[in-house]
Amino acid sequence: MTNKQEHPPLPVDWSVNSTADRRDRFYAASQSKFVPFKEPIVFKRGSMQYLWDAEDNKYIDLLGMNVCISVGHSHPVVVAAATEQAQALTHCTTMFYHPVPAHLAEELAATMPEGHDWVVHFTNSGAEAIDLAMTMARTYTGNLDILALRTAYHGPTAAAQSITGISTWRHPGMPGNVAFVAEPNQYRGIFGPGTEPYLDEIERTIATSTNGQIAGMFVESVQGYGGIIEMPPGYMKGAAERVRAAGGLYVADEVQSGFGRTGDNMWGFEADGVVPDIVVMAKGIGNGFPLGAVVAKKSVAAPMAERFLFHTYGANPTSCAAGRAVLQVIREDKVQQNAKEVGADLLARLNELKTKHMAIGDVRGRGLMLAIELVKDRKSKEPDRETTAAVFEHCRTQGLILSKSGPTQSCLRMVPPMCLSLKDVEQVAEGLDAAFSNL
């Protein structure tokens, strides 16, 4: 065995220009294009809800590194659990048995609605989990057609993007047998506010765009990248009823809205009292460690045993140890309650900003899953992509990291680590106010 002193640490060049140059030269275009700011930013360290760049400027992370950081950057409990496991055995393929993933599966199943037997299949990411859920639904039902919502985002892989309803995420050659349904957007939906017209649209779509029998419908309980679009009361339950009447399964995508982020519930679908057939989760499950999962009713998952399916790093014990620690922190530190209280306070401050800045057309969300939508005119509701980009850049100078989201990138999306504090809300509100005022 070699001594670690024989291997000095590899050098890391932290300069912004050098990092940008290396990316431009060695990253493929598909990976280098997706950048938020006009000028590069290099993050060097993080602690809970805060980030520091390579020049030691401090920021409040309102993006949670794309909703992946659920309980806090480098949370000591999560880091300790992952470190201990990595030092013992970094990886163990699912071909062999290991207790850590088995424990996490049991603990995730315990968070699901009672009265059903739930089973878990671990993946490396949310997109992989979506792919698996699509295959699972088609295998169980024997049907091919799948429904998804317009403006939905389910992932960038070929299958996942086939049910993503935002054109900039869609590439040539995606699988077919997908029909899109109008999303029940209560601010700018095509049927206006309400629930029933959007449920009627599900029935019309099944009748006209499928053969009448479907594999299932995928619904984000709160649309994330689509601009924080919350499903109105009764929609998820009504959708499940209509989908099951056509032979399909109801699939809840909780990749962004799960793990207590909405404050009121552990899972977004619980707001409507619906019991999904399949639940997809990722991002916050590992607090930055790569991990995803499909949690399904046991009977739904059973037919998958007839065909071989394998994820190389699915159920990786190091990531699963982090996942167990995440659930522990959520439970013991009352993270969900904090998301509810702090989120309500931040939402109130965002509504105050709406009364002051006419560029704000809508403010919405629940818990620590919030958005500001910018418009050129409040009456016409014409999206204002340019002003959104300008405010976004000003937020950086105010020490705030968030994202431009929505089909036209006219929404400022806020999904911070759920340890954001009431004290932080004051700085966030003041920073946003200054960013709008600097226009």
N, C-alpha and C positions, 0 to 999 in steps of 0.2 A: 504494500500500500504506500502510495506517495505521500509525502508530507506537504501540507498546504503551503508551507513556507518556500517550497521549491517552485511554486507557481505564483509570481507576483500578480497583483490585480491588473487587469487589462486597462489601458488608458481610456478615458472618456473625455472628449472635447465638448465642453458645455457652452461654447459660444453660439449665439443665435445664428450668425451668418454661416458658420461651418456646418451646423446641423441642417440648415435650409439648403445649402449647396449639396450636401450628401443625399438628402431626400430627392432633390431635383434630378440628380444624376443617377441614382441607383433605385429609386422607387418606380414601379410601373405607374403609368398615367392613371390607372384605375384606383391606385392607392394614394397618390399624391394630390389629386384634385380636391378631395373633400376637406377643405380647410375653412375655418370660420372668419378669421380676421384678414384685413388687407395686408398687414405685416405679420410675420411669423412670431409665435410666442413659444418659449421653451419652459416647461414646468420641471422644477428640480425636486421639490418635496411637497408633501401634504400632511396635514394633521386635522382630523375630524372634518369640519366644514370649510377649512381654509387651504389655500394653495399658495406657494411661493414660486416665482419664476427664477430663471437662471441669474437674474440681476437682483434677486431678493426682494422684489415687489410682492406685496401680500394682496390676495384676492379672496373674496367670498365666492365659493363654488356653488352657483345656483343651477348648474347643469349635472352635478354628480357624475362627471365623466360619462355623459350619456346615460344617466340613470343607473350606472353600474355601482356607484358608491352609495350604499343604502344606509349604513350605520356610522360612516365616517372614514375619511382617508387614514390609512395605516392604523386602524383601530387596534389598540394593543391586545385585546382579547382575541380578535381574529388573526392578527399576525402571529401571536404566540401559539395558537392552535395549529396553524398551517406550518409554522417553523418546526414545531415538535414532530409533526407527522413527516415532514420532508426529510428531517434528519434521521428518522427511523426507516422510512421506505417512501421514496418520492412518488413512485408510480406502481400500480398493480393492475394488470389487465383484468377485465371482468370475467375472463376465462377462469380465473382463480377467485377464491373467496377472500374478502377482507371485511372486518367488522365495521369500519367507519362509514363507508357508503350504505351499508345495511342499516345502521343506526339512523343515518340521515333520511333514508327512505321511510322508515317507520315514523320519524318525527314530522316529515312533510305530510304523510298520509293523515296524521293526527290533526292537521290544520284544516282538512277538508270537511265538508258537511257530513254529519253523522247519518247512520243508517245505510251506508254503502261500504263495500269493500274496495279500497283504493290501492293501486299499485303504481310503481314509479319506474321510469326508464330515464337514466341520466345521459345527457349529451354534453357537447363542448360549448354550445352556444344556443341562443334563442332561435336563430334561423334553422339550425339543425333540428331543434325541437319541433318547430312548425312543420318542417318536411316530414318528420316522423308522424306527427299528428294527422297530417293529410293522408299518409299511407295507412295509418291505423283506421281512420274513418272509412276509407275506401275498401279496405280489407274486411272490416266488420260488416258493412252494409251491402257490399257487392255492387255499389253504385259509384259512378265516376264524378258526376257534377258537384261542384262546390260553390257555395255562395260566400261573398265577401263584401265589405262595405267600400264604397268609393271614399277616397282620402284615407283608407286604412294603410298602415305600414306593418308588415309582418316579417321583413327580413330581405337580405340581398341575394340569397342563393336562388338558383333557377326556379325551384318549386315555390319557395316562399315569396319571391317577387311576383309570381304568377297570381297571387291573391293580394298583392299590394296595389292599391288604387291610385298611386301618385306617379305620374308619367316619368318624372326624372329618375325614378328608381327602377324603371322597367327597361329591359334590354331585349334584343332579338332572340328568338328561339325558345321562349318560355313554354312550358307545358300548357295544354289547353284544358277544356272542361271546367272553366271558371266563369261565373256570371256575377256581375256587380250590382249591388243594391244601393239606393240613395241613403247616405248616412243621415241619422236623425239630428242634424245640427240645429240647435235651437236658436242660433243667431242668424245663420244664413242658409239654412236648409231649403231645398227646392219646394217643400210643402209648408214652409213656415214653422212656427212653434207647434208643439203637440207630439203625440205618439202614434195614434191610430193610422194616420195617412202613411207613415213609414212602415208600419206593420202590414198594411194593405199592399204596399209595394213589394214586400217579400213574396206574398202570394202571387202577385202579377208576374214577378220575375220567374218564379218556379213554373208558372203556367206557360210562359212564352219563351224562356231562354234555357230551359232544361227539358228532359223527357218526362218530367213530372215526379221522378224519383231521384233524390239527391243523397250524396254521401254525408254532407254536413254544412254548417255555416260557421265561419270564424268571425269572432267579434272581440275587439279590444274593449274591455269594460270602460275604459277611458282612453280614447285615441291619444297617443303620445305625439309622434312626429306629425300627425295630422292637425295638431294645433290645440291639444287638450280639449277634446270634444267628449263630454260626459254623456253617457246614454241616459235619456230621460226616463222617469219612473214608468215602469211597466214594459219598457222596450225589450230588455233582455229576456224577461219571462215570456212575453208574447212571441218573440222570435223563436225561442226554444220550442214552444208549442207548435208553431207553424212548420218548423224544420222537421220535427219528429213526425208530424202528420204526413210529411212527404218522404218518410223512411230514413231521414238523416239524423246526425248527431249535432248537439250544440257544443262548440269548442270555444272556451274562454281563453283569450290571449291575455295573460297577466304579466307579461314580460316587463312592462313599465308600471302598471297600476297595482301590482301585488306587493306583498310583504309589508302591509300596514301603511303604505304611502298615502292612501286617500284619507287616513285618519279614522274614519268611522268603522272600517272593517279590515281584517287581514287581507282579504281578497276583494277586488272591485265588484265581482259578480254578486257578492253577498248583499249589496245595496238593494238588489231587486228580488232577493229571496229565491233566485233560480239555482238549480243544481246542474252544473254542466256534466256532460259525459266525458269530456277531456279538458284538462287545464294545462296550458303551456306556460312555463316560467323560466326566467333566466336573469341576466343583469344583476339586480340586487341580491340574488340568492347567494352569490359568492363575494360580494363587496369588493369586486375588482379581480378576483380569481376566476378564470374561465370555467363556467359551469352553467348548464341548462338542464331542464327536466320536463318530461311529459308525465303528468299524473292523470291516470285514467281509472274508470270503473274496471274492476277485474275482468268482468265478462267482455268488455269492449276490447281490452288488450289481449285476451286469450288467443284469438285466431292468428296473431302475429307469430306465434310459435311455429307455424307451419313453414315459415321461410326464414332464412338466415339474415340477421341484421346486426351490425356491430359498429360501435363508435370507439375508435382507438383510445381516446382519453376520456370517454364517458365514464363516470364513477371513479375518476382519479381520486385516490384517497387524500391527497394534499388539498385539492379544491373542496372535497367533501368535508374535510375537517374544518375548513373555513366556513362552509355552509352551515355546519352544526353550530359554530360559534356565532354566526349571524342570527340564527334563531334564538340562541341563548341571550344575546344582547337585546334583541327586540323584546323578548319576554321579560327579562330582569330589569332593563333600564327604561321600561315603559316608552319605547320608541314610538309606537303607534299613537299613544296619547299625546306625545310631544308633537307629532306631525299634525294632529287635529288642532291643538291649541295654537301652535305657532303659525300653522297654515291659515287658520281663521283670522289671526291678527294681520298677517301679511295680505290676505285678500281684502280686508277692510282698508288697509293703506293703499292698495292698488285702486280700489274704488274711489278713494279720495283723489288720487292722481287723475282719474278719468274725469272728474268734475273740473279739473284745472287745465288739462291738455286736450284740445279738441281732436288731436290726431288719434286719440284712443277711441276706438269704436266699441270694443267689448272687453270686459274683464271677467274671467271665469276660472272654474276649477274647484277642487276639493282637497283638503289636507295640504300636503306639500307637492301638489301637482297642479300648477297654476299657469295661466297665460294672459298676456295682453295682446289683443289684436288691433293692428293699426289700419286706418282707412283714410282715404283722401277726402271723403265726405261722409258724415254719419248717416245722412239720409239715403244716399245711394249705396253705401257700404262697399264702395270700390276699394279693393285691397291696395295698400300703399307699401310696396316692396322697398322702394327707395328710402323712405323715411325710416322704415324698420331697420334697414342696414345702417343708416346714419346714427340712430339711437343706439344700436348694438355696438358700434365703434366707440361711441361716447361712454358706454357702460364700462368698457375696458379701462378707460382713464379714471373711472370712478371706483375701480377695484372690484368690479362685478363680472363674473363669468356666467353667461347664460347661452341660449341658442336661438337662432332664427329657424322657425318651423312653419308648418302648414303647407298646403299645396302650392301657394304662391310666396312662401317665405315672408309672410306679413305678420307673423306672430312671434312674440318674445316668450319663449317657453322657460318655466322655472321648475326644476325638479331636483332640488338640492339634497345633499345628505340629510337624513331625517333627524340629525342632531342639531340642525339650525336652531338658534335660540331667539327668544324675544328681543334680546339686546341687538342681535344681528338685523332684525327686521327694521329697526330704526335706520341703520346704515344703508340697508337695501333701498328703503323708501326714499331716503335723501339722495342716494346715488342715482336712482331712476329719475327723480324729479330734476336733478341737475342735468342728466343726459337729455331729457326732453327739452329743458330750458335752453340748452346749448345749440339747439337746432337753428 
